Every structure is written in C-alpha cells, then in structure tokens.
Amino acid sequence: MSPRHAGASRAVVAVSCACTIAALFVPDLIAGFLSLLRSTLEALFLPFRLLFDLAVWMTTGQSISSAVESVGNASGRAGHGQAVLHCYIPAALVAMGFLLSLTDPGRHSASRLWSSLALLCAASVLIGIPTAALLVPALLALIFTLSAAYSRSQRGTA
C-alpha cells in the first residue's frame, strides 16, 4: 500500500471514530445541560412552591407532611449503568481501536491492525446498529489496509 493510500485510510478511520465518539457523548451532554437547567429552575421556584403549599395547608387543613414532601427533589435518577455500558465503554473501545490503527507499517503492524479491527467490532456490538453505522467506513478502511498488507507480505515471500 502506498503512503498516500495509508494516509487516506488513517484519515477515514480517524473521521469515522471521531464521529462515533461524538454521537455517543453529545446526547448525554445535552441531557446533562437540560437536567442542570431543570434543577436550577426548581431551586429558584422552591420558596414559592413551599409558600403556596403552606397556604393550601392552612386553608384546607391538609396534613403538613404533604406540603413538605412536595418540596423534595422532583428529578429522577439517571440510568448510569446503562450509560456506562452503551456509551463510555464503547467510546473507550473506539478510542483504543483508533490509536492501534495509527501504527507504522512494520513488524507488528498486522497484529495491531487486527486488534484495532476487533476493538471496533466489539464497540459496534455494544453501541447498536444505528450508531454503529458510523463505524462502517473505519471497519472497511481497516479491512482494506489488512488486505493490502497481506498481499504485500505474500509478494515479499514469493
């Protein structure tokens, strides 16, 4: 494989991996900002909520515990276990696979490329089909690079 093709293959892998990592982290980042905004607004309106609940308690004679309980945090717990399995672990696998694909052609480049291909395949299984489609160009570029390295090694031995 010529250096020009190797550079193009690395560029395809880099862009594909970067898009995949962005697609994994951006939704959680936006959800985090919205949760922060909701928590901030809840804190701003908390005194008014308590005052109105106390006024309802005084006029209707309901128990004070319902007024105090309504002041509690209304935000639900986030699914951190699912985020780790479907976001952070695959992102780490994609990053490791990308770093392994940056090997220079040499003695152990084929084993590193196979490892990179295996890591990207494992990440695509954990991610799921829609987001894993972003990894298809990287997988194809690695397969192309491996086939070129294999054919080059066959020509060298013959």
C-alpha positions in Angstrom: 0.0 0.0 0.0 1.4 3.4 -0.9 1.9 6.0 1.7 -0.8 8.1 0.1 -3.4 5.3 0.5 -2.2 4.6 4.0 -2.7 8.2 4.9 -6.2 8.2 3.4 -7.1 5.0 5.2 -5.9 6.6 8.5 -7.9 9.7 7.8 -11.1 7.7 7.1 -10.6 5.7 10.4 -10.0 9.0 12.3 -13.1 10.7 11.0 -15.3 7.7 11.5 -14.1 7.2 15.0 -14.4 10.9 15.9 -18.0 10.9 14.6 -18.8 7.8 16.5 -17.5 9.2 19.8 -19.3 12.5 19.2 -22.6 10.6 18.5 -22.1 8.7 21.8 -21.4 11.7 24.0 -23.4 14.6 22.6 -26.9 13.3 23.6 -25.7 12.7 27.2 -24.1 16.1 27.2 -27.4 17.8 26.1 -29.4 15.8 28.6 -27.0 16.8 31.4 -27.3 20.5 30.5 -31.1 20.2 30.5 -31.1 18.4 33.8 -28.9 21.2 35.2 -31.3 23.8 33.9 -34.3 22.0 35.4 -32.5 21.7 38.8 -31.6 25.4 38.7 -35.2 26.4 38.0 -36.5 24.1 40.7 -34.2 25.8 43.2 -35.4 29.2 42.1 -39.1 28.3 42.5 -38.7 26.3 45.7 -39.6 29.1 48.1 -42.7 29.9 46.2 -43.8 26.3 46.0 -43.3 25.9 49.7 -45.3 29.1 50.4 -48.2 28.1 48.2 -48.3 24.6 49.7 -48.3 26.1 53.2 -51.2 28.4 52.2 -53.1 25.4 50.9 -52.4 23.6 54.1 -53.7 26.5 56.2 -56.9 27.0 54.2 -57.8 23.3 53.6 -56.5 21.7 56.7 -54.5 19.0 54.9 -51.6 17.5 56.6 -48.3 19.5 56.7 -46.4 16.4 55.5 -47.8 16.7 52.0 -46.6 20.3 51.8 -43.1 19.4 53.0 -42.9 16.3 50.7 -43.8 18.3 47.6 -40.7 20.4 48.1 -38.4 17.3 47.6 -36.3 16.9 44.5 -38.6 16.1 41.6 -35.8 15.0 39.3 -35.5 11.3 38.7 -32.3 9.2 38.9 -30.4 8.8 35.7 -29.6 5.4 34.4 -25.8 5.4 34.9 -25.3 1.7 34.5 -26.8 1.8 31.0 -24.8 4.9 30.1 -21.6 3.1 31.1 -22.4 0.0 29.0 -23.7 1.8 25.9 -21.7 5.0 25.9 -18.5 5.0 27.9 -17.1 1.5 27.4 -17.8 1.7 23.6 -16.2 5.1 23.4 -13.1 3.8 25.2 -13.0 0.8 22.8 -13.3 3.1 19.8 -10.5 5.3 21.1 -8.2 2.3 21.7 -9.0 0.9 18.3 -8.3 4.2 16.7 -4.9 4.5 18.5 -4.0 1.0 17.5 -4.8 1.8 13.9 -2.2 4.5 13.8 0.7 2.0 13.7 3.5 2.5 11.3 4.0 -0.2 8.8 6.5 -2.5 10.3 7.0 -5.8 12.1 3.8 -5.9 14.3 1.5 -3.7 12.3 -0.8 -6.6 11.1 -1.4 -7.8 14.7 -2.1 -4.2 15.8 -4.5 -3.7 12.9 -6.3 -7.0 13.7 -6.6 -5.8 17.3 -7.9 -2.5 16.2 -10.5 -4.2 14.0 -11.5 -6.4 16.9 -11.9 -3.5 19.3 -14.0 -1.5 16.7 -16.2 -4.6 16.1 -16.7 -5.1 19.8 -17.6 -1.4 20.2 -20.1 -1.6 17.3 -21.8 -4.6 19.0 -22.1 -2.7 22.3 -23.4 0.5 20.6 -26.1 -0.9 18.5 -27.0 -0.7 14.8 -27.9 3.0 14.2 -24.7 4.4 15.8 -22.5 1.5 14.7 -23.2 2.6 11.1 -20.8 5.4 11.7 -18.0 2.9 12.3 -18.6 1.1 8.9 -16.1 3.3 7.0 -13.4 2.7 9.6 -14.0 -1.0 9.5 -13.8 -1.1 5.7 -10.7 1.0 5.7 -9.0 -1.4 8.2 -10.1 -4.4 6.2 -8.6 -2.7 3.1 -5.4 -1.9 4.9 -5.1 -5.5 6.2 -5.7 -7.0 2.8 -3.1 -4.7 1.3 -0.6 -5.7 4.0 -1.4 -9.4 3.5 -0.9 -9.1 -0.3 2.3 -7.2 0.2 3.6 -9.9 2.6 2.7 -12.6 0.1 4.6 -10.8 -2.7 7.6 -10.5 -0.4 7.7 -14.2 0.4 7.2 -15.4 -3.2 
